[in-house]
Amino acid sequence: MTDITPPVLVTLASGHIRGVGLRVVELSRELGVPVRAMVRLVNERSAQLRSLGAEVVADDLTKMEEVFPIVRGCRRIYLSISLSPQYVEVMAAAAGAARDLELIINMSIYNVSFTSPYEATKSPQHEEIFNQSSVPVTHPQPTLFFRIPLLWDLVAASIQDLGKIRLPFGRGRFAPINSNDMAEVTAKVSLDPAKYKEQILELTGTNSEDIKAIAGEYAAALCRPVEYKDIPLYTFHNKVLTSPALEIHTHTARHLRTLRKLYAANKFYFSSKAVKGILGQPATSIYNVIKDPSGGFPIASRTP
């Protein structure tokens, strides 16, 4: 009798959160791994998942009665949801539904103990739900993703119009990570559950820099002058985060305000070599992400 390889469950497979889920599906299918892709809505994105050979299911992960059928038959799960007030509820539902699992890869938030509005202790609630259960889990903790609107669409528009990056980040240092690196780490971890279970993977870019130095990377990649202009908090809160062009939900905007305070206070100065340790190569630099013509940055690089 031929053994059937259980599918990997990938949540938020077609969502907007930095494109990690879709890339995890692509990488897993390239490796010949069966994938069950969970989506909230059946649309053109879910059709793209089917074209990759994934089984597509549309369900609400916050409802326990819908979680069990989604998880059934899967041995490994990549768990990621959009920032929302239901985050902890989803963790509890997933932990309750998990049976005979080899690994849950629970994408957390780097330094989440500073950022989560739902926890009152140093240990994030959603991680504790898994840690106190018998579920084998690893917690990848990516720092700020480079492709979020603040560092992608907003910055591109500001560079195009003014030649400046306008944010209230002060001189805080951080090392944003490319979403493709996060996806490659996830795919690699899912292939070796025993090696990575019960680990926290602090995933950052290669170098920790302040936003002025990061502006220099934009300038070098785009072959044009780019300066950093620190803006008042009022402008950031009441004009930038409410811009219709960014389409930022209220909860996400609140999260970004919190992140802004942390970066300005230099709480995210840390950079790690975890990406290199797992993938065998350094995390992608900001320069290379922008310079890559297939990366989709809204501004094309000028000819030197």
C-alpha positions as MATLAB code, in Angstrom:
seq = 'MTDITPPVLVTLASGHIRGVGLRVVELSRELGVPVRAMVRLVNERSAQLRSLGAEVVADDLTKMEEVFPIVRGCRRIYLSISLSPQYVEVMAAAAGAARDLELIINMSIYNVSFTSPYEATKSPQHEEIFNQSSVPVTHPQPTLFFRIPLLWDLVAASIQDLGKIRLPFGRGRFAPINSNDMAEVTAKVSLDPAKYKEQILELTGTNSEDIKAIAGEYAAALCRPVEYKDIPLYTFHNKVLTSPALEIHTHTARHLRTLRKLYAANKFYFSSKAVKGILGQPATSIYNVIKDPSGGFPIASRTP';
ca = [
       0.000    0.000    0.000;
       1.355    3.459   -0.892;
       1.845    5.886    1.995;
       0.027    9.192    1.607;
       1.937   12.259    2.835;
      -0.305   14.370    5.105;
      -0.786   17.949    3.900;
       0.756   20.984    5.560;
      -1.962   23.422    6.636;
      -1.139   27.016    5.703;
      -3.423   29.667    7.193;
      -3.848   33.133    5.710;
      -2.645   31.587    2.473;
      -4.088   34.339    0.297;
      -4.148   37.175    2.793;
      -2.586   40.604    2.691;
      -0.188   40.176    5.615;
       3.157   40.606    3.853;
       2.556   37.768    1.384;
       4.180   35.118    3.588;
       1.376   32.543    3.408;
       1.206   32.467   -0.386;
       4.972   32.137   -0.644;
       4.964   29.272    1.885;
       2.443   27.481   -0.344;
       4.616   28.064   -3.426;
       7.782   26.815   -1.742;
       6.068   23.771   -0.237;
       4.564   22.772   -3.567;
       7.945   23.205   -5.285;
       9.267   20.653   -2.794;
       6.397   18.296   -3.586;
       4.740   18.756   -0.183;
       0.905   18.544   -0.199;
      -0.698   21.770    1.054;
      -4.108   22.594    2.484;
      -4.471   26.344    2.111;
      -6.960   28.076    4.383;
      -8.551   31.290    3.139;
     -11.320   33.535    4.410;
     -12.825   34.177    0.984;
     -12.922   32.295   -2.302;
     -11.646   34.728   -4.931;
      -8.917   35.148   -7.540;
      -6.247   34.614   -4.903;
      -7.688   31.243   -3.940;
      -7.745   30.330   -7.633;
      -4.022   31.073   -7.716;
      -3.521   28.668   -4.805;
      -5.395   25.925   -6.652;
      -3.205   26.498   -9.697;
      -0.226   25.655   -7.483;
      -1.816   22.328   -6.623;
      -3.015   23.257   -3.140;
      -6.281   22.076   -1.601;
      -8.185   25.275   -0.768;
     -10.620   25.521    2.152;
     -12.578   28.621    3.133;
     -13.354   28.818    6.847;
     -13.368   31.046    9.903;
     -10.475   30.087   12.134;
     -12.003   31.846   15.151;
     -14.868   29.341   15.338;
     -13.985   26.116   17.113;
     -16.543   24.071   15.176;
     -14.836   25.098   11.930;
     -11.280   24.568   13.160;
     -11.512   20.794   13.635;
     -12.381   19.969    9.987;
      -9.601   22.281    8.773;
      -6.940   20.643   10.930;
      -8.077   17.038   10.427;
      -5.493   14.991    8.523;
      -2.714   17.590    8.803;
       0.466   16.906   10.761;
       2.123   20.302   10.376;
       0.524   23.743   10.533;
       1.757   27.212    9.659;
      -0.421   29.472   11.787;
      -0.640   33.152   10.953;
      -3.551   35.543   11.105;
      -3.999   39.250   10.531;
      -3.645   41.515   13.531;
      -7.065   41.493   15.184;
      -8.777   41.402   18.585;
      -9.513   37.701   17.938;
      -5.824   36.753   17.886;
      -5.793   34.994   21.267;
      -9.108   33.250   20.523;
      -7.615   31.761   17.364;
      -4.634   30.444   19.300;
      -6.924   28.759   21.824;
      -9.060   27.200   19.090;
      -6.032   25.905   17.207;
      -4.474   24.437   20.344;
      -7.748   22.736   21.228;
      -8.084   21.245   17.748;
      -4.510   20.011   17.510;
      -4.232   16.228   17.705;
      -1.412   13.974   16.471;
       0.493   16.988   15.211;
       4.209   16.992   14.523;
       4.543   20.780   14.668;
       2.658   24.071   14.727;
       4.707   26.927   13.309;
       3.105   29.850   15.119;
       4.182   33.133   13.584;
       4.500   35.473   16.506;
       5.482   39.127   16.723;
       9.079   39.992   17.537;
       9.323   41.378   21.079;
       5.570   40.875   21.310;
       5.604   41.270   25.089;
       6.038   44.993   24.464;
       3.443   45.273   21.703;
       0.481   43.037   22.462;
      -2.522   44.825   23.978;
      -3.907   41.508   25.214;
      -1.287   40.345   27.686;
      -0.576   41.463   31.219;
       2.616   39.502   31.843;
       5.954   39.274   30.083;
       4.950   36.051   28.322;
       2.556   36.701   25.419;
      -0.810   35.059   25.983;
      -1.016   33.395   22.612;
       2.403   31.768   22.991;
       1.562   30.627   26.511;
      -1.563   28.867   25.226;
       0.635   26.579   23.149;
       3.480   26.359   25.646;
       1.137   25.116   28.374;
      -0.446   22.525   26.110;
       1.061   19.325   24.771;
       1.173   20.732   21.242;
       4.654   20.676   19.622;
       5.255   24.247   18.538;
       7.921   26.618   17.328;
       7.531   30.384   17.441;
       9.128   32.287   14.545;
       9.257   35.912   15.699;
       9.856   38.208   12.732;
      10.706   41.797   13.426;
       9.024   44.515   11.360;
       8.363   43.272    7.830;
       9.954   45.407    5.159;
       6.933   45.179    2.857;
       4.372   46.732    5.204;
       2.709   49.916    3.864;
       4.823   52.185    6.084;
       8.081   51.053    4.483;
       6.742   50.172    1.040;
       3.791   52.098   -0.458;
       3.996   55.114    1.842;
       7.758   55.456    1.540;
       7.642   54.976   -2.233;
       5.068   57.748   -2.637;
       7.061   60.089   -0.400;
      10.317   59.394   -2.251;
       8.620   59.882   -5.608;
       7.058   63.219   -4.602;
       9.617   64.696   -2.210;
      12.771   62.595   -2.307;
      12.289   62.016    1.418;
      11.163   59.317    3.854;
       8.778   61.001    6.307;
       8.244   59.000    9.526;
       8.422   59.710   13.288;
      11.007   57.012   14.023;
      13.688   59.205   15.599;
      17.069   57.477   15.828;
      15.793   54.081   16.917;
      17.515   51.144   15.232;
      15.865   48.099   13.710;
      16.487   45.338   11.191;
      13.380   44.748    9.040;
      13.017   41.335    7.435;
      11.966   40.463    3.900;
       8.730   38.444    3.778;
      10.305   35.988    1.341;
      12.993   35.162    3.922;
      10.265   34.494    6.475;
       8.484   32.183    4.028;
      11.672   30.266    3.224;
      12.390   29.804    6.935;
       8.847   28.512    7.470;
       9.109   26.013    4.619;
      12.491   24.799    5.884;
      11.287   24.436    9.473;
       8.211   22.473    8.385;
      10.478   19.852    6.804;
      12.242   19.094   10.102;
       9.754   19.345   13.012;
      11.928   17.475   15.509;
      14.809   19.916   15.047;
      12.834   23.109   15.567;
      10.045   22.286   18.028;
       9.975   24.211   21.307;
      12.169   26.941   19.836;
      11.728   30.690   19.509;
      13.266   31.882   16.237;
      14.083   35.591   16.370;
      14.057   36.552   12.699;
      15.491   39.889   11.624;
      17.280   41.459    8.725;
      21.062   41.318    8.575;
      21.910   44.758    9.973;
      20.323   46.885   12.680;
      20.209   50.475   11.398;
      18.440   53.720   12.134;
      16.014   55.069    9.557;
      18.595   57.586    8.306;
      20.934   54.733    7.346;
      18.011   52.824    5.841;
      17.210   55.887    3.720;
      20.755   55.540    2.387;
      19.957   51.978    1.279;
      16.875   53.228   -0.579;
      19.025   55.896   -2.224;
      21.714   53.432   -3.304;
      19.193   50.934   -4.676;
      17.133   53.537   -6.539;
      20.137   55.579   -7.735;
      18.533   58.800   -6.528;
      18.858   61.072   -3.480;
      16.719   59.977   -0.514;
      16.725   61.739    2.858;
      14.993   60.948    6.127;
      12.695   63.611    7.585;
      11.413   63.065   11.114;
       7.768   64.167   11.321;
       5.587   65.085   14.335;
       3.502   62.384   15.986;
       0.335   64.328   15.222;
       1.043   64.116   11.496;
       1.794   60.405   11.728;
      -1.298   59.552   13.793;
      -3.845   61.820   12.169;
      -2.714   62.043    8.557;
      -0.440   59.147    7.661;
      -2.274   56.295    9.407;
      -5.658   57.600    8.258;
      -4.617   57.980    4.624;
      -7.195   56.294    2.337;
      -4.355   55.162    0.080;
      -2.955   52.897    2.811;
      -6.271   51.275    3.815;
      -5.030   50.600    7.353;
      -7.633   49.051    9.661;
      -8.193   50.611   13.087;
      -6.633   47.738   15.011;
      -3.573   47.647   12.749;
      -3.180   51.428   13.052;
      -3.174   51.089   16.838;
      -0.516   48.393   16.559;
       1.620   50.599   14.287;
       1.360   53.489   16.765;
       2.699   51.175   19.452;
       5.490   49.998   17.153;
       6.401   53.605   16.400;
       6.911   54.298   20.111;
       9.045   51.193   20.508;
      11.267   51.946   17.517;
      11.733   55.554   18.562;
      12.715   54.265   22.030;
      15.209   51.860   20.396;
      13.448   48.735   21.694;
      14.038   46.873   18.413;
      17.763   47.505   17.998;
      18.490   43.770   18.025;
      19.539   41.802   14.939;
      20.083   38.048   14.805;
      21.748   35.485   12.552;
      18.810   33.075   12.779;
      17.889   33.399    9.091;
      21.437   32.527    8.045;
      21.541   29.651   10.512;
      18.400   28.086    9.041;
      18.767   28.917    5.342;
      22.549   28.842    5.080;
      22.661   32.378    3.683;
      22.205   35.855    5.198;
      18.842   37.585    5.306;
      18.106   39.690    2.215;
      19.289   43.282    2.597;
      16.976   46.240    2.098;
      19.161   47.286   -0.834;
      18.670   43.948   -2.599;
      14.921   43.852   -1.959;
      14.447   47.257   -3.579;
      16.962   46.641   -6.358;
      15.358   43.353   -7.430;
      13.210   44.198  -10.508;
      10.887   41.285   -9.709;
      10.343   42.524   -6.146;
       7.614   44.945   -7.110;
       8.846   48.086   -5.346;
       6.642   50.916   -6.684;
       9.616   52.995   -7.881;
      12.000   51.650  -10.505;
      15.734   52.094  -10.041;
      17.273   54.803  -12.177;
      20.169   54.032  -14.491;
      23.406   54.912  -12.651;
];
